[in-house]
Amino acid sequence: MDVKKVVVYILVVFVLYTIITSPTEAADLVEVGFKGVSDAAQGVGEFMTELVR
């Protein structure tokens, strides 16, 4: 078995365990993650806009 596959399986099991045992905290973590991605995308957009000007 490939090491990468094992790591992915362990990560998936950990995420599912976290969602099942504490769904409220898992939802908060997902919200924080999406907020971070959104902020990063907005920053890249602003940077590109300034480069074009």
MOTAWO-V609507 format. One line per field, one symbol per residue. psi: psi as a letter, one per 20 degrees, with the letter a starting at -180 (. if undefined). burial: 1 if it has 16 or more other ideal C-beta (glycine too) atoms within 10 Angstrom, else 0. A space follows every 50 residues. Layout:
# MOTAWO-V609507
psi = ???
burial = ???
This chain:
# MOTAWO-V609507
psi = qqhghggggggggggggggghmhghghghgggghgggggghgggghghgh hh.
burial = 00000000000000000000000001000000000000000000000000 000
